[in-house]
Amino acid sequence: MATANQIRKPFLKWAGAKTKLVRSIKSLLPVTGSRFVEPFVGAGAVFLNSDYKANLLCDSNADLISLYRTLKENGEEFIARCQSLFTNGNNTAERFYELRAEFNATDNPTRRGALFVYLNRHCYNGLCRYNRKGHFNTPFGRYIRPYFPAKEMAEFAGKLQGVDLSTQDFRDTFGMLKPGDVVYCDPPYIPLSATANFTDYASGGFSQEDQENLAGCCVEAARRGATVVISNHDSTIARNLYETASRVIQVTVSRTISCDGGNRGKVDEILAVFSPAEGRRVAPASMESSLTPVEPLGKLGAENHGPGRMRTLSNTMRGWLLENHYEDVAALIEDVIHRWEKAGVRTRRNWWDVLAGDKRGNANTIAGVQLPVLKAARIRKGLEATPDSLCRNQAEQIPPFKVTRRWSTKGKHERKNRRAKERV
């Protein structure tokens, strides 16, 4: 049990968890308040370290709220169910993908909740990510001995007693606010690079329009008598969105979502406070901020531009990545291409060459995104596999050059015809 001066840690691993910022955030929250509200509870670090008599915890991730509800109602019995999954036999890639498939198929809240805890501790970096079908798709993390958070779960279960839980959109949560409520918002962050998929905790995603709507909700909530603290990346867009806040402070925090441990550095974030007095200020007439497009890199072309998007398993390379458990790598590539498309950038990449790294085995960075070095890509290119190169399937077959196509929506002859027209 943590002492009064210690920071209590959530039992879930969570991208962007606020454990390291709890003291900074608490210093901005009113000591007294009728109720503490989190529209984006996530791992619940701030809630866990707060002391309000009433609490409302919400999130759009139904699995997360269902897990908390099951833990609240079943306590020790549920914790024991979760612990039974933490065995050496279940800490293999084969077993991980079997249990992940079961998680995506089951509707039983207790079993699904226990599997959620298992996946959280056994998957890559504890990343909670869903595909467009709403299926959890984070790959196996390959940890030697995943930690089971029995004490942390018991402490969280006790803290949940008397707490209201709800799966809902943040707009619905803000609609429930009353004067005197204290609100902390930890939304998916405005991206600084094309790795924005790492902030996609629910299958619906979080758009720039959502960011603008959320900023407007903060202003309105303060006008109605609530105090709101919101965090985000320190960017021009975020500062413009929160320009009516009564106070904005900058904090520096370490972030760990990266394929390369050496690239897990510190980033600047901001905490904006909307107080009831400042809520009467007029919000900007227009919040039409837009994400800054990534800089176009490399030779221009049209392979990755247009509404057709990429093919899925019919594309040789993408199919190979998915079959060999590199879903996160495929997602990174698709996210980069999607952003190029939205920005109107016309560029092509030989992704196998990119994933091979340079001659020394160093990772390549495309549009600010560092992509991992794959052992198969290096061997395919005739380079020596380095000790740090990634291999998740010891039986993976190295695809030959002749069957590997570019990650694009256009065929070879169509590209040739288009180039001929452009020369005319």
C-alpha positions as CSV (number, residue, x, y, z in Angstrom):
1,M,0.0,0.0,0.0
2,A,1.4,3.4,-1.0
3,T,2.0,6.0,1.7
4,A,0.5,9.5,1.6
5,N,3.6,10.9,-0.2
6,Q,4.0,8.0,-2.7
7,I,2.4,8.0,-6.1
8,R,0.1,5.0,-6.6
9,K,0.7,3.2,-9.9
10,P,-2.2,1.8,-12.0
11,F,-2.3,-1.9,-12.7
12,L,-2.6,-1.4,-16.4
13,K,0.3,-0.5,-18.7
14,W,-0.9,2.4,-20.7
15,A,0.5,4.6,-23.5
16,G,0.6,8.1,-22.2
17,A,-0.3,7.1,-18.6
18,K,0.0,10.1,-16.2
19,T,1.8,8.5,-13.3
20,K,4.9,10.7,-13.8
21,L,2.7,13.9,-14.1
22,V,0.3,13.2,-11.2
23,R,1.9,15.8,-8.9
24,S,1.9,18.5,-11.5
25,I,-1.8,17.7,-12.5
26,K,-3.0,17.6,-8.8
27,S,-1.4,20.9,-8.1
28,L,-3.8,22.4,-10.7
29,L,-6.9,20.7,-9.4
30,P,-9.1,22.3,-6.7
31,V,-8.7,20.5,-3.4
32,T,-12.4,20.6,-2.8
33,G,-15.0,19.8,-5.4
34,S,-18.4,18.2,-5.6
35,R,-17.2,15.4,-7.9
36,F,-14.1,14.3,-9.8
37,V,-14.8,13.4,-13.5
38,E,-12.5,11.8,-16.1
39,P,-13.9,11.6,-19.6
40,F,-10.8,9.7,-20.8
41,V,-9.9,7.7,-17.7
42,G,-7.4,5.3,-19.4
43,A,-5.3,3.6,-16.7
44,G,-6.7,6.0,-14.1
45,A,-3.5,7.3,-12.6
46,V,-4.9,10.7,-11.6
47,F,-8.1,9.2,-10.2
48,L,-6.1,6.7,-8.2
49,N,-4.1,9.5,-6.6
50,S,-7.0,11.8,-6.0
51,D,-9.3,12.0,-2.9
52,Y,-12.7,13.2,-3.9
53,K,-15.9,11.9,-2.3
54,A,-17.7,11.3,-5.6
55,N,-16.2,10.1,-8.9
56,L,-17.4,9.6,-12.4
57,L,-15.0,7.7,-14.7
58,C,-15.7,7.4,-18.4
59,D,-14.0,6.3,-21.6
60,S,-15.0,5.4,-25.1
61,N,-13.1,2.1,-24.8
62,A,-15.9,-0.4,-23.8
63,D,-13.4,-3.1,-22.8
64,L,-11.6,-0.8,-20.4
65,I,-14.8,0.3,-18.6
66,S,-16.1,-3.3,-18.5
67,L,-12.9,-4.4,-16.9
68,Y,-13.1,-1.8,-14.2
69,R,-16.7,-2.7,-13.6
70,T,-15.9,-6.4,-13.3
71,L,-13.0,-5.7,-10.9
72,K,-15.2,-3.4,-8.8
73,E,-17.9,-6.1,-8.4
74,N,-15.8,-9.2,-8.1
75,G,-12.6,-8.1,-6.5
76,E,-10.3,-10.9,-5.3
77,E,-12.1,-13.6,-7.3
78,F,-11.6,-11.8,-10.5
79,I,-7.9,-11.0,-9.7
80,A,-7.4,-14.7,-9.2
81,R,-8.9,-15.4,-12.6
82,C,-6.5,-13.0,-14.2
83,Q,-3.5,-14.4,-12.4
84,S,-4.3,-17.9,-13.7
85,L,-3.4,-16.7,-17.2
86,F,0.1,-15.6,-16.2
87,T,1.9,-18.8,-16.7
88,N,5.1,-19.8,-18.6
89,G,2.9,-21.8,-21.0
90,N,0.9,-18.7,-21.9
91,N,4.0,-16.6,-22.5
92,T,4.7,-17.8,-26.0
93,A,3.8,-16.2,-29.3
94,E,1.6,-19.1,-30.4
95,R,-0.4,-19.0,-27.1
96,F,-0.6,-15.2,-27.1
97,Y,-2.3,-15.1,-30.5
98,E,-4.7,-17.9,-29.5
99,L,-5.8,-15.9,-26.4
100,R,-5.9,-12.7,-28.4
101,A,-8.3,-14.4,-30.9
102,E,-10.4,-15.7,-28.0
103,F,-10.6,-12.2,-26.5
104,N,-11.8,-10.8,-29.9
105,A,-14.5,-13.5,-30.1
106,T,-15.9,-13.8,-26.6
107,D,-18.8,-11.7,-25.2
108,N,-18.4,-13.0,-21.6
109,P,-17.4,-9.8,-19.6
110,T,-15.4,-11.8,-16.9
111,R,-13.4,-13.8,-19.4
112,R,-12.9,-10.8,-21.7
113,G,-11.8,-8.7,-18.7
114,A,-9.2,-11.3,-17.6
115,L,-7.9,-11.6,-21.1
116,F,-7.7,-7.9,-21.4
117,V,-5.3,-7.8,-18.4
118,Y,-3.3,-10.7,-19.9
119,L,-3.0,-9.0,-23.3
120,N,-2.1,-5.7,-21.6
121,R,0.9,-7.3,-19.8
122,H,2.0,-9.6,-22.7
123,C,1.5,-7.5,-25.8
124,Y,4.0,-5.0,-27.3
125,N,4.6,-2.1,-24.9
126,G,1.2,-2.6,-23.3
127,L,-0.2,-0.9,-26.4
128,C,-4.0,-1.0,-26.5
129,R,-4.9,-0.8,-30.2
130,Y,-7.8,-1.9,-32.3
131,N,-8.2,-2.4,-36.1
132,R,-11.1,-1.1,-38.1
133,K,-13.2,-4.1,-37.2
134,G,-12.8,-3.3,-33.6
135,H,-10.5,-6.2,-32.9
136,F,-7.5,-5.9,-30.6
137,N,-4.5,-6.3,-32.8
138,T,-1.3,-5.4,-30.9
139,P,1.4,-8.1,-31.4
140,F,3.2,-10.3,-28.9
141,G,5.6,-8.4,-26.7
142,R,8.1,-11.2,-26.0
143,Y,8.8,-10.4,-22.3
144,I,10.8,-12.9,-20.3
145,R,8.5,-12.8,-17.2
146,P,5.5,-10.5,-17.5
147,Y,4.6,-9.0,-14.1
148,F,1.2,-9.7,-12.6
149,P,-0.1,-6.6,-10.7
150,A,-2.0,-8.4,-7.9
151,K,-1.4,-5.6,-5.3
152,E,-2.1,-2.9,-7.8
153,M,-5.4,-4.5,-8.9
154,A,-6.5,-5.0,-5.2
155,E,-5.8,-1.4,-4.5
156,F,-7.6,-0.2,-7.6
157,A,-10.6,-2.4,-6.8
158,G,-10.9,-0.8,-3.4
159,K,-10.7,2.7,-4.9
160,L,-13.5,1.8,-7.3
161,Q,-16.1,1.2,-4.6
162,G,-18.7,3.9,-4.9
163,V,-17.4,5.1,-8.2
164,D,-19.7,5.6,-11.2
165,L,-18.5,4.1,-14.5
166,S,-19.7,4.7,-18.0
167,T,-18.7,3.9,-21.5
168,Q,-19.5,7.0,-23.5
169,D,-18.2,9.7,-25.8
170,F,-16.6,12.7,-24.0
171,R,-19.4,15.0,-25.3
172,D,-21.9,12.9,-23.3
173,T,-19.7,13.2,-20.2
174,F,-19.4,16.9,-20.5
175,G,-23.2,17.1,-20.9
176,M,-23.5,15.5,-17.4
177,L,-21.3,18.1,-15.6
178,K,-22.6,20.2,-12.8
179,P,-21.3,23.4,-11.1
180,G,-18.5,22.5,-8.7
181,D,-17.3,19.4,-10.7
182,V,-13.5,18.9,-11.1
183,V,-12.6,17.5,-14.5
184,Y,-9.3,16.1,-15.8
185,C,-9.1,15.4,-19.5
186,D,-6.4,13.2,-21.0
187,P,-7.5,12.8,-24.6
188,P,-5.6,11.1,-27.4
189,Y,-2.9,13.6,-28.1
190,I,-2.6,15.8,-31.2
191,P,0.2,14.0,-33.1
192,L,3.6,15.4,-33.5
193,S,4.5,12.8,-36.1
194,A,3.1,10.0,-38.1
195,T,3.1,7.6,-35.2
196,A,-0.3,8.9,-34.2
197,N,-1.8,5.4,-34.3
198,F,-0.1,4.8,-30.9
199,T,-2.7,7.1,-29.4
200,D,-5.6,5.2,-30.9
201,Y,-6.9,3.3,-27.8
202,A,-10.4,2.7,-29.2
203,S,-11.5,1.5,-32.6
204,G,-13.2,4.8,-33.4
205,G,-10.1,7.0,-33.4
206,F,-9.9,10.6,-32.4
207,S,-9.9,13.3,-35.1
208,Q,-8.9,16.9,-35.3
209,E,-12.6,17.9,-35.2
210,D,-12.8,15.9,-32.0
211,Q,-9.9,18.0,-30.6
212,E,-11.7,21.2,-31.5
213,N,-15.0,20.0,-30.0
214,L,-13.2,19.0,-26.8
215,A,-11.7,22.4,-26.5
216,G,-15.1,24.0,-26.9
217,C,-16.5,21.6,-24.2
218,C,-13.9,22.8,-21.8
219,V,-14.8,26.4,-22.3
220,E,-18.5,25.7,-21.9
221,A,-18.0,23.5,-18.8
222,A,-16.0,26.4,-17.1
223,R,-18.7,28.8,-18.0
224,R,-21.2,26.6,-16.2
225,G,-19.1,26.4,-13.1
226,A,-16.8,23.4,-13.5
227,T,-13.0,23.4,-13.3
228,V,-11.3,21.6,-16.2
229,V,-7.6,20.6,-16.6
230,I,-6.6,19.2,-20.0
231,S,-3.3,17.8,-21.2
232,N,-1.8,17.5,-24.7
233,H,1.4,17.8,-26.6
234,D,3.0,21.2,-26.5
235,S,2.2,22.3,-30.1
236,T,1.0,25.4,-31.8
237,I,-2.3,23.7,-32.6
238,A,-2.9,22.8,-28.9
239,R,-2.0,26.2,-27.7
240,N,-4.3,27.8,-30.2
241,L,-7.1,25.4,-29.1
242,Y,-6.6,26.3,-25.4
243,E,-5.9,30.0,-25.8
244,T,-8.9,30.9,-23.6
245,A,-7.6,28.9,-20.7
246,S,-6.9,30.7,-17.5
247,R,-3.5,29.1,-17.2
248,V,-1.2,27.0,-19.4
249,I,2.0,25.4,-18.1
250,Q,4.6,23.3,-19.9
251,V,5.9,20.0,-18.5
252,T,8.5,17.6,-19.8
253,V,7.9,13.8,-19.6
254,S,9.5,10.6,-20.9
255,R,7.5,8.6,-23.4
256,T,8.2,5.0,-24.2
257,I,6.2,4.0,-27.2
258,S,8.9,3.4,-29.8
259,C,10.3,0.4,-31.6
260,D,13.8,1.5,-30.6
261,G,14.5,1.7,-26.8
262,G,17.2,4.3,-27.5
263,N,14.7,6.5,-29.2
264,R,12.4,6.8,-26.2
265,G,13.1,10.3,-25.2
266,K,11.5,13.3,-23.4
267,V,8.7,15.4,-25.0
268,D,7.1,18.6,-23.9
269,E,3.5,18.6,-22.9
270,I,1.1,21.3,-21.7
271,L,-1.5,21.4,-19.0
272,A,-4.3,23.9,-19.6
273,V,-6.7,25.0,-16.8
274,F,-10.2,26.3,-17.5
275,S,-11.6,27.8,-14.3
276,P,-15.2,28.9,-13.8
277,A,-14.2,32.6,-13.8
278,E,-12.3,32.3,-17.1
279,G,-15.1,30.2,-18.6
280,R,-17.0,33.5,-19.3
281,R,-14.4,34.5,-21.8
282,V,-15.3,34.2,-25.4
283,A,-13.9,31.2,-27.2
284,P,-12.2,31.7,-30.6
285,A,-14.8,32.3,-33.3
286,S,-13.2,29.5,-35.3
287,M,-11.1,26.6,-34.2
288,E,-10.2,25.6,-37.7
289,S,-6.7,24.5,-36.9
290,S,-5.4,21.7,-39.1
291,L,-2.6,19.2,-38.6
292,T,0.6,20.3,-40.1
293,P,1.3,18.0,-43.1
294,V,4.5,16.0,-43.0
295,E,7.3,17.3,-45.2
296,P,7.4,15.4,-48.5
297,L,10.4,13.2,-48.8
298,G,12.0,11.3,-51.6
299,K,11.1,11.0,-55.3
300,L,7.7,12.2,-56.3
301,G,5.2,9.8,-57.8
302,A,1.5,8.8,-57.5
303,E,1.6,5.3,-56.1
304,N,0.5,6.2,-52.7
305,H,-2.0,9.0,-53.5
306,G,-5.7,9.0,-54.1
307,P,-8.9,7.6,-52.7
308,G,-8.2,4.0,-53.6
309,R,-5.9,3.4,-50.6
310,M,-3.7,0.3,-50.3
311,R,-4.8,-3.2,-50.9
312,T,-4.7,-5.5,-47.9
313,L,-3.6,-9.1,-48.1
314,S,-3.4,-9.0,-51.9
315,N,-0.3,-6.9,-51.4
316,T,2.6,-9.3,-51.0
317,M,4.6,-7.3,-48.5
318,R,1.7,-6.3,-46.3
319,G,0.5,-9.9,-46.3
320,W,3.9,-11.1,-45.3
321,L,4.1,-8.6,-42.4
322,L,0.7,-9.7,-41.0
323,E,1.4,-13.4,-41.4
324,N,4.7,-13.1,-39.4
325,H,3.3,-10.9,-36.5
326,Y,4.6,-7.5,-37.6
327,E,1.2,-5.9,-37.4
328,D,2.6,-2.8,-35.7
329,V,5.1,-2.3,-38.5
330,A,2.4,-2.6,-41.1
331,A,0.3,-0.1,-39.1
332,L,3.2,2.4,-39.1
333,I,3.7,2.1,-42.8
334,E,0.0,2.5,-43.5
335,D,-0.3,5.4,-41.2
336,V,2.6,7.2,-42.9
337,I,1.0,6.6,-46.4
338,H,-2.4,7.7,-45.2
339,R,-1.0,11.0,-43.9
340,W,0.8,11.5,-47.2
341,E,-2.5,11.0,-49.0
342,K,-4.4,13.4,-46.7
343,A,-1.7,16.0,-47.2
344,G,-1.7,15.5,-51.0
345,V,1.9,14.3,-51.0
346,R,2.7,12.1,-53.9
347,T,5.7,9.9,-53.1
348,R,6.8,6.3,-53.3
349,R,8.9,4.1,-51.1
350,N,10.5,0.7,-51.4
351,W,9.4,-0.3,-47.9
352,W,11.6,-3.5,-47.9
353,D,14.7,-1.3,-48.4
354,V,13.4,1.1,-45.6
355,L,13.0,-1.8,-43.2
356,A,16.4,-3.2,-44.0
357,G,18.0,-0.1,-42.4
358,D,21.4,1.3,-43.5
359,K,24.5,-0.8,-44.2
360,R,25.4,-0.7,-40.5
361,G,22.0,-1.8,-39.4
362,N,20.7,1.6,-38.1
363,A,17.0,2.2,-38.5
364,N,15.7,4.5,-41.2
365,T,13.4,7.5,-40.4
366,I,10.7,8.4,-42.8
367,A,8.7,11.7,-42.2
368,G,9.9,11.8,-38.6
369,V,8.9,8.1,-37.9
370,Q,11.6,5.7,-37.1
371,L,10.8,2.3,-38.5
372,P,12.3,-0.9,-37.0
373,V,15.0,-2.9,-38.8
374,L,13.8,-6.4,-39.8
375,K,16.1,-9.3,-40.1
376,A,14.2,-10.7,-43.1
377,A,14.5,-7.3,-44.9
378,R,18.3,-7.2,-44.4
379,I,18.8,-10.8,-45.6
380,R,16.6,-10.1,-48.6
381,K,18.7,-7.1,-49.5
382,G,21.9,-9.1,-49.1
383,L,23.0,-7.4,-45.9
384,E,24.2,-9.1,-42.7
385,A,21.6,-9.4,-40.0
386,T,22.6,-7.4,-37.0
387,P,22.0,-8.6,-33.4
388,D,19.3,-5.8,-33.0
389,S,17.4,-6.6,-36.1
390,L,13.8,-7.8,-35.4
391,C,12.7,-11.4,-36.0
392,R,9.3,-12.4,-34.6
393,N,8.9,-15.7,-36.4
394,Q,11.9,-18.1,-36.6
395,A,10.2,-20.0,-39.4
396,E,9.5,-16.9,-41.6
397,Q,10.3,-17.3,-45.2
398,I,12.3,-14.5,-46.9
399,P,10.2,-13.3,-49.9
400,P,12.3,-13.1,-53.2
401,F,12.5,-9.9,-55.2
402,K,10.3,-11.1,-58.0
403,V,7.1,-11.6,-55.9
404,T,7.5,-8.4,-53.9
405,R,5.4,-5.4,-55.1
406,R,5.4,-1.8,-53.9
407,W,2.9,-0.9,-51.2
408,S,0.6,0.9,-53.6
409,T,-2.8,0.8,-55.3
410,K,-1.4,1.0,-58.8
411,G,-0.2,-1.8,-61.1
412,K,3.1,-1.7,-63.1
413,H,1.5,-1.0,-66.4
414,E,-0.8,1.7,-65.0
415,R,2.2,3.5,-63.6
416,K,4.0,3.2,-66.9
417,N,1.1,4.7,-68.8
418,R,0.7,7.5,-66.3
419,R,4.4,8.5,-66.6
420,A,4.1,8.5,-70.4
421,K,1.1,10.9,-70.2
422,E,3.0,13.2,-67.8
423,R,5.9,13.5,-70.3
424,V,3.6,14.6,-73.1
